[in-house]
Amino acid sequence: LMLLVPLRLGLDQINVEYAPCLLALMSLPSCVGMVGGRPRKSYYFIGYQGERLLYLDPHEVQPALAMGEPHAATCHFSRGVRSVPLAEIDPSLAIGFFCASEKSFDALCERFLSIGRSTLPAFSVSEAPPEYMRAAAGEPLLELPDDFADDEDPDLVVVRASASS
């Protein structure tokens, strides 16, 4: 399972209160990095050092290495690994995780919960869908009495699902 968690962690700029959570998430062995950046720039964040995120720029063109060359199996950077302060990244990002099995996914969810107890959580983990999604699964979202008068306001439309649907 490749799990990508899209996040919006602020309005115009990232809320730095989420920094401990993001850094803890990035330190998990199953984390494959984050995609995000700065305004009009996209980066692939591969790690961190202190409060700085280490990143690769996917738009940077690098020369290809032929398979027979001695350094073909190694990673190469034309300008080295770059970094940016976490406080300067855009608040819209996605963090990725890889789980090889259901057991590793369950363990990852437990780690998410543990991180969320010690930091301001960037997202929540739940055993069931949120309340607003349950109506789509056939459960009533709002119980209205049978004699509810919906004809008093011409702009109010009450849609009632039948019990047989």
C-alpha positions as CSV (number, residue, x, y, z in Angstrom):
1,L,0.0,0.0,0.0
2,M,1.3,3.4,-0.9
3,L,-0.5,5.9,1.3
4,L,-0.4,9.6,0.3
5,V,-1.9,12.0,2.9
6,P,-2.7,15.4,1.4
7,L,-2.6,18.1,4.0
8,R,-3.3,21.9,4.2
9,L,-1.5,23.0,7.4
10,G,-2.2,26.8,7.3
11,L,-3.7,29.4,5.1
12,D,-1.0,31.5,3.5
13,Q,1.9,30.0,5.3
14,I,2.5,26.8,7.2
15,N,1.5,26.8,10.8
16,V,4.9,26.0,12.5
17,E,3.0,24.3,15.4
18,Y,2.8,21.3,13.1
19,A,6.6,21.1,12.7
20,P,7.2,18.5,15.4
21,C,4.5,16.3,14.0
22,L,5.8,16.6,10.4
23,L,9.4,15.8,11.5
24,A,8.2,12.8,13.6
25,L,6.2,11.5,10.6
26,M,9.2,11.9,8.3
27,S,11.4,10.0,10.8
28,L,9.2,6.9,10.4
29,P,10.8,4.0,8.5
30,S,7.8,3.7,6.2
31,C,7.8,7.4,5.2
32,V,8.8,7.8,1.6
33,G,9.0,11.7,1.8
34,M,6.8,14.7,1.2
35,V,5.8,16.6,-1.9
36,G,5.3,20.3,-1.5
37,G,7.4,23.4,-2.0
38,R,7.2,27.1,-2.0
39,P,4.9,29.3,-4.1
40,R,5.4,28.4,-7.8
41,K,8.1,25.8,-6.9
42,S,7.6,22.1,-6.3
43,Y,10.0,19.9,-4.3
44,Y,10.4,16.3,-3.1
45,F,11.4,16.4,0.6
46,I,13.5,13.4,1.4
47,G,14.5,14.1,5.0
48,Y,15.4,16.7,7.5
49,Q,18.3,18.1,9.5
50,G,17.2,20.1,12.5
51,E,14.3,22.4,11.3
52,R,15.5,22.3,7.7
53,L,13.9,20.0,5.1
54,L,16.3,18.3,2.6
55,Y,14.8,18.2,-0.9
56,L,15.3,17.3,-4.5
57,D,14.0,19.5,-7.3
58,P,12.1,17.2,-9.7
59,H,12.4,19.9,-12.4
60,E,16.2,19.9,-12.4
61,V,17.5,18.1,-15.4
62,Q,20.5,15.8,-14.8
63,P,22.6,13.9,-17.3
64,A,21.7,10.2,-17.6
65,L,24.3,7.6,-16.7
66,A,24.8,4.6,-18.9
67,M,24.3,1.2,-17.3
68,G,27.9,0.2,-17.9
69,E,29.4,3.3,-16.2
70,P,30.9,2.7,-12.7
71,H,28.6,5.2,-10.9
72,A,25.3,4.0,-12.6
73,A,24.0,2.4,-9.4
74,T,24.6,5.5,-7.2
75,C,22.6,8.6,-6.8
76,H,24.2,11.8,-8.2
77,F,23.5,15.4,-7.6
78,S,24.8,18.2,-9.7
79,R,24.5,20.8,-6.9
80,G,24.3,18.7,-3.8
81,V,21.2,18.2,-1.6
82,R,19.5,21.4,-0.9
83,S,17.5,22.5,2.1
84,V,14.8,24.9,3.1
85,P,13.6,25.9,6.6
86,L,10.3,24.1,7.4
87,A,8.7,27.4,8.3
88,E,9.1,28.6,4.7
89,I,7.3,25.8,2.8
90,D,3.9,26.2,1.4
91,P,1.1,24.9,3.7
92,S,-0.3,22.5,1.0
93,L,1.7,19.3,0.9
94,A,1.3,15.5,0.8
95,I,3.3,13.0,2.9
96,G,3.7,9.5,1.7
97,F,4.1,6.1,3.4
98,F,4.7,2.6,2.1
99,C,3.2,-0.4,3.9
100,A,4.2,-3.9,2.6
101,S,1.4,-5.6,4.5
102,E,-1.8,-5.1,6.4
103,K,0.2,-5.7,9.6
104,S,2.6,-2.9,8.7
105,F,-0.4,-0.6,7.9
106,D,-1.9,-1.3,11.3
107,A,1.5,-0.6,13.0
108,L,1.8,2.6,11.0
109,C,-1.7,3.7,12.2
110,E,-0.6,3.0,15.8
111,R,2.5,5.2,15.3
112,F,0.3,8.0,13.8
113,L,-1.8,7.8,17.0
114,S,1.3,7.9,19.2
115,I,2.7,10.9,17.4
116,G,-0.6,12.6,17.6
117,R,-0.6,12.3,21.4
118,S,2.7,14.0,21.8
119,T,2.4,16.7,19.1
120,L,-0.3,18.8,17.4
121,P,-1.5,16.1,14.9
122,A,-1.5,17.0,11.2
123,F,-4.3,14.6,10.6
124,S,-6.4,12.1,12.5
125,V,-6.8,8.3,12.3
126,S,-10.2,6.7,13.0
127,E,-11.7,3.2,13.0
128,A,-14.9,4.4,11.3
129,P,-15.8,7.0,8.7
130,P,-16.5,10.5,10.1
131,E,-20.2,11.3,10.9
132,Y,-20.7,13.4,7.7
133,M,-19.8,10.4,5.6
134,R,-22.1,7.9,7.3
135,A,-25.2,9.1,5.5
136,A,-23.7,8.0,2.2
137,A,-23.3,4.5,3.7
138,G,-27.0,4.3,4.5
139,E,-27.0,5.6,8.0
140,P,-29.2,8.7,8.6
141,L,-27.1,11.8,9.2
142,L,-29.9,13.7,10.9
143,E,-33.0,12.3,12.4
144,L,-36.0,14.4,11.7
145,P,-39.4,13.8,13.2
146,D,-42.1,12.6,10.8
147,D,-44.2,15.7,11.3
148,F,-41.2,18.1,10.6
149,A,-42.7,21.0,8.7
150,D,-40.5,21.7,5.8
151,D,-43.1,23.7,3.8
152,E,-42.9,26.9,5.9
153,D,-39.7,28.1,4.2
154,P,-39.8,28.0,0.4
155,D,-36.0,27.9,0.2
156,L,-35.7,24.9,2.5
157,V,-35.8,21.5,0.8
158,V,-35.6,18.4,3.0
159,V,-34.7,15.2,1.2
160,R,-35.9,12.1,3.0
161,A,-34.4,8.8,2.2
162,S,-36.8,5.9,2.3
163,A,-36.0,3.0,4.6
164,S,-36.0,0.6,1.6
165,S,-33.3,2.4,-0.4
